[in-house]
């Protein structure tokens, strides 16, 4: 699972495919809310606001 900004989506997808050898689901965090989980506020690659969850 990766939480990233718009600029790092492609990198996170590549990392996911390298690790799991299958295509991930990409969830827009601005359109989806979770009842029991709050995503990190910042991208795991930089200090930009997180926008996508790659699972």
MMTF fields as JSON, N, C-alpha, C and O atoms, coordinates in Angstrom:
{
  "mmtfVersion": "1.0.0",
  "mmtfProducer": "UNKNOWN",
  "numBonds": 219,
  "numAtoms": 220,
  "numGroups": 55,
  "numChains": 1,
  "numModels": 1,
  "chainsPerModel": [1],
  "groupsPerChain": [55],
  "chainIdList": ["A"],
  "bondAtomList": [4, 2, 8, 6, 12, 10, 16, 14, 20, 18, 24, 22, 28, 26, 32, 30, 36, 34, 40, 38, 44, 42, 48, 46, 52, 50, 56, 54, 60, 58, 64, 62, 68, 66, 72, 70, 76, 74, 80, 78, 84, 82, 88, 86, 92, 90, 96, 94, 100, 98, 104, 102, 108, 106, 112, 110, 116, 114, 120, 118, 124, 122, 128, 126, 132, 130, 136, 134, 140, 138, 144, 142, 148, 146, 152, 150, 156, 154, 160, 158, 164, 162, 168, 166, 172, 170, 176, 174, 180, 178, 184, 182, 188, 186, 192, 190, 196, 194, 200, 198, 204, 202, 208, 206, 212, 210, 216, 214],
  "bondOrderList": [1, 1, 1, 1, 1, 1, 1, 1, 1, 1, 1, 1, 1, 1, 1, 1, 1, 1, 1, 1, 1, 1, 1, 1, 1, 1, 1, 1, 1, 1, 1, 1, 1, 1, 1, 1, 1, 1, 1, 1, 1, 1, 1, 1, 1, 1, 1, 1, 1, 1, 1, 1, 1, 1],
  "groupList": [{"groupName": "UNK", "atomNameList": ["N", "CA", "C", "O"], "elementList": ["N", "C", "C", "O"], "formalChargeList": [0, 0, 0, 0], "bondAtomList": [1, 0, 2, 1, 3, 2], "bondOrderList": [1, 1, 2], "singleLetterCode": "X", "chemCompType": "L-PEPTIDE LINKING"}],
  "groupTypeList": [0, 0, 0, 0, 0, 0, 0, 0, 0, 0, 0, 0, 0, 0, 0, 0, 0, 0, 0, 0, 0, 0, 0, 0, 0, 0, 0, 0, 0, 0, 0, 0, 0, 0, 0, 0, 0, 0, 0, 0, 0, 0, 0, 0, 0, 0, 0, 0, 0, 0, 0, 0, 0, 0, 0],
  "groupIdList": [1, 2, 3, 4, 5, 6, 7, 8, 9, 10, 11, 12, 13, 14, 15, 16, 17, 18, 19, 20, 21, 22, 23, 24, 25, 26, 27, 28, 29, 30, 31, 32, 33, 34, 35, 36, 37, 38, 39, 40, 41, 42, 43, 44, 45, 46, 47, 48, 49, 50, 51, 52, 53, 54, 55],
  "secStructList": [7, 3, 3, 3, 7, 4, 4, 4, 2, 2, 2, 2, 2, 2, 2, 2, 2, 2, 2, 2, 1, 1, 7, 7, 7, 3, 3, 3, 6, 6, 6, 7, 7, 7, 1, 1, 7, 7, 7, 7, 1, 5, 7, 1, 1, 1, 1, 1, 5, 7, 7, 3, 3, 3, 7],
  "xCoordList": [0.843, 0.0, 0.891, 1.865, 0.544, 1.297, 0.314, -0.764, 0.694, -0.089, 0.81, 1.869, 0.366, 1.231, 0.482, -0.748, 1.252, 0.699, 0.544, 0.93, -0.023, -0.263, 1.046, 1.072, 2.113, 3.398, 4.074, 4.912, 3.731, 4.416, 3.547, 3.917, 2.412, 1.517, 2.211, 2.151, 2.863, 3.507, 4.597, 4.729, 5.368, 6.415, 5.796, 6.283, 4.723, 4.062, 3.461, 3.523, 2.882, 2.331, 3.451, 3.305, 4.57, 5.715, 6.228, 6.534, 6.325, 6.784, 5.823, 6.254, 4.523, 3.517, 3.636, 3.639, 3.732, 3.835, 5.117, 5.1, 6.22, 7.478, 7.353, 7.902, 6.632, 6.518, 5.494, 5.757, 4.323, 3.231, 2.955, 2.166, 3.602, 3.459, 2.02, 1.612, 1.252, -0.1, -0.431, 0.21, -1.433, -1.823, -2.567, -3.394, -2.276, -2.953, -4.267, -4.56, -5.039, -6.185, -5.678, -4.846, -6.18, -5.806, -7.057, -8.058, -6.986, -8.123, -7.833, -6.805, -8.739, -8.613, -9.071, -10.242, -8.165, -8.485, -9.386, -9.947, -9.534, -10.455, -11.9, -12.833, -12.085, -13.428, -13.854, -15.007, -12.935, -13.214, -12.891, -11.876, -13.745, -13.511, -13.635, -14.459, -12.82, -12.789, -13.321, -13.015, -14.107, -14.717, -13.703, -13.791, -12.745, -11.845, -10.373, -9.515, -10.068, -8.67, -8.534, -9.343, -7.529, -7.222, -5.894, -4.889, -5.87, -4.617, -3.614, -4.002, -2.338, -1.328, -1.582, -2.066, -1.258, -1.5, -0.525, -0.849, 0.672, 1.712, 2.13, 2.072, 2.545, 3.074, 4.263, 5.036, 4.4, 5.528, 6.852, 7.911, 6.807, 8.026, 8.426, 9.567, 7.51, 7.804, 6.86, 6.126, 6.871, 6.037, 4.732, 4.019, 4.404, 3.136, 1.981, 2.168, 0.795, -0.383, -0.673, -0.563, -1.042, -1.368, -2.672, -3.576, -2.75, -3.937, -4.449, -5.655, -3.559, -3.943, -3.457, -2.372, -4.279, -3.943, -3.761, -4.656, -2.603, -2.281, -2.3, -1.455, -3.28, -3.429, -3.659, -3.805],
  "yCoordList": [-1.168, 0.0, 1.235, 1.314, 2.192, 3.438, 4.603, 4.538, 5.659, 6.89, 7.969, 8.283, 8.533, 9.442, 10.662, 10.702, 11.646, 12.824, 12.538, 11.477, 13.498, 13.348, 13.127, 12.369, 13.776, 13.679, 12.319, 11.96, 11.56, 10.291, 9.051, 7.95, 9.22, 8.086, 7.022, 5.837, 7.431, 6.453, 5.672, 4.466, 6.323, 5.639, 4.612, 3.486, 4.994, 4.073, 2.875, 1.75, 3.109, 1.997, 1.057, -0.16, 1.599, 0.758, -0.053, -1.237, 0.566, -0.146, -1.276, -2.372, -1.007, -2.021, -3.199, -4.353, -2.916, -3.973, -4.784, -6.01, -4.108, -4.818, -5.77, -6.871, -5.342, -6.147, -7.271, -8.398, -6.972, -7.942, -8.581, -9.52, -8.076, -8.607, -8.602, -9.5, -7.589, -7.39, -5.906, -5.154, -5.502, -4.093, -3.719, -4.491, -2.546, -2.112, -1.398, -1.039, -1.206, -0.311, 1.063, 1.178, 2.099, 3.468, 4.164, 4.288, 4.613, 5.24, 6.726, 7.1, 7.563, 9.01, 9.354, 9.176, 9.838, 10.119, 11.332, 11.534, 12.134, 13.275, 12.837, 13.567, 11.644, 11.151, 9.996, 9.568, 9.485, 8.313, 8.613, 9.242, 8.167, 8.333, 6.972, 6.149, 6.742, 5.47, 5.662, 6.655, 4.715, 4.817, 4.641, 5.33, 3.727, 3.39, 3.579, 2.986, 4.398, 4.622, 6.02, 6.446, 6.723, 8.038, 7.939, 7.55, 8.279, 8.186, 9.233, 10.272, 8.96, 9.963, 11.255, 11.219, 12.372, 13.659, 13.952, 14.695, 13.369, 13.686, 12.469, 11.331, 12.744, 11.732, 11.024, 11.641, 9.734, 8.998, 9.319, 8.926, 10.031, 10.384, 11.847, 12.204, 12.705, 14.129, 14.714, 13.97, 15.995, 16.644, 17.197, 17.913, 16.88, 17.313, 16.563, 15.492, 17.135, 16.484, 15.188, 15.125, 14.163, 12.88, 13.019, 13.752, 12.3, 12.381, 11.006, 10.83, 10.019, 8.705, 7.591, 7.661, 6.577, 5.356, 4.276, 4.026, 3.643, 2.58, 1.262, 1.026, 0.394, -0.894, -2.025, -3.175],
  "zCoordList": [0.0, 0.0, 0.0, 0.749, -0.848, -0.948, -0.911, -1.502, -0.216, -0.202, -0.791, -0.248, -1.914, -2.66, -3.192, -3.208, -3.622, -4.272, -5.766, -6.258, -6.461, -7.898, -8.669, -9.638, -8.247, -8.954, -8.808, -9.636, -7.777, -7.525, -7.767, -7.358, -8.418, -8.688, -9.532, -9.205, -10.603, -11.491, -10.772, -10.985, -9.937, -9.177, -8.237, -8.139, -7.544, -6.608, -7.34, -6.844, -8.511, -9.299, -9.708, -9.594, -10.184, -10.565, -9.381, -9.527, -8.219, -7.021, -6.656, -6.295, -6.751, -6.433, -7.401, -6.974, -8.692, -9.706, -9.5, -9.613, -9.2, -8.941, -7.754, -7.772, -6.731, -5.515, -5.64, -5.22, -6.216, -6.225, -7.585, -7.682, -8.63, -9.991, -10.494, -11.23, -10.096, -10.599, -10.512, -9.778, -11.265, -11.29, -10.005, -9.52, -9.459, -8.238, -8.533, -9.674, -7.485, -7.535, -7.116, -6.216, -7.771, -7.44, -6.91, -7.615, -5.665, -5.003, -4.818, -4.253, -5.295, -5.122, -3.704, -3.369, -2.887, -1.489, -1.321, -0.244, -2.352, -2.274, -2.503, -2.167, -3.075, -3.373, -2.48, -2.529, -1.664, -0.84, 0.614, 0.914, 1.508, 2.935, 3.605, 3.206, 4.613, 5.314, 6.734, 7.394, 7.185, 8.504, 9.638, 10.654, 9.474, 10.577, 10.25, 10.905, 9.244, 8.866, 8.3, 7.476, 8.734, 8.184, 7.442, 8.036, 6.174, 5.419, 5.9, 6.434, 5.711, 6.061, 5.279, 4.148, 5.879, 5.229, 4.099, 3.172, 4.171, 3.195, 2.381, 2.845, 1.173, 0.253, 0.905, 1.637, 0.633, 1.203, 0.512, 1.0, -0.622, -1.355, -1.186, -1.477, -0.72, -0.558, 0.493, 1.143, 0.662, 1.676, 1.116, 1.819, -0.131, -0.72, -0.063, 0.514, -0.158, 0.394, -0.352, -1.576, 0.393, -0.244, -1.02, -0.62, -2.138, -2.986, -3.38, -3.55, -3.531, -4.021, -3.104, -2.527, -2.99, -2.283, -3.339, -4.146, -3.328, -4.287, -3.523, -2.661, -3.847, -3.148, -4.117, -3.701]
}
